[in-house]
């Protein structure tokens, strides 16, 4: 099996059985991070996300102009109910290599929503300091944001990140 190495350090050739075993051990069997879903539960979650996706577009027709609505609805035509893709890269820069999990929205209906949101949030970049120590820095020193008012979605969510990846065009993402 051929996988991309973490940090664009080349490719790795792995034994398929060992790769699957290590992926399960390091990630997918970690019940603190991942939940095991039955096929019915996974299907219900997909239906719910598609419902929220269409509900968002319909509820905010005034805030989303026609080309943006068309842009988002095309994603549903292209990708259907595909929500997320799980894949890994190999961390070969460590003494004992490990797998780095990536949950990607490339090639899913959420990809287009992410692109639109990224476009809108680019306006905030100029308001941010060049270096932010952590997400608590933002919480402790509020910044006035001039965002369009979309009432149900007008909360800014803060997450503590241990690692961030730069934005990549989906053409460069590996497909599953």
C-alpha positions, 0 to 999 in steps of 0.5 A, a space after each residue: 500500500 502506498 501512502 503520502 508521508 506527513 509534511 510532504 516528505 515523500 511516499 511510504 510503502 506499507 504492508 496493507 494488513 499492518 497499516 489496517 491494524 495500526 490505523 485501528 490501534 492508534 485511531 479508530 478503536 480510540 473510543 475517546 476520540 471516535 464513536 462506533 456507529 451502526 450503519 443505521 446511525 451513520 445513515 441517520 447522521 448523513 440524512 440529518 447533515 443534508 437536512 441542515 445543509 438544505 435548511 441553512 440554504 433555504 433559511 438564509 436566502 437573503 444573506 446568500 445571493 443566488 450564485 452562492 446558493 447555486 454554488 452550494 447546491 451544486 455540491 449536493 448534485 456532485 457529491 450527494 450525501 458524502 459527508 467526510 473522508 477518513 485517511 492517514 499520512 505517515 509521520 516518518 520524521 519521528 523515530 518510531 513512525 506513526 499514522 497521522 489521521 486526517 478527516 477531510 471534507 474534500 469531495 463532500 457537500 461540506 467542501 463547498 460550505 467550507 470554501 464559502 465560509 473561508 472566503 467570508 472569514 478571510 475578512 477577519 484575517 486583517 483584524 487578527 494579530 500576526 501570532 495568536 498563542 492559543 484560542 484562549 487569547 482570543 477569548 480573553 481579548 475580544 475582537 469586534 467582528 462585523 459579520 453579516 447577521 445570521 441569527 442561528 449561526 451567529 456564535 463564534 466557536 473556539 477550539 484549542 488546536 494542537 496542529 493546523 494544516 494550511 488550506 489545500 485545494 482539493 485537487 491536491 488531496 488524496 481521494 479515498 
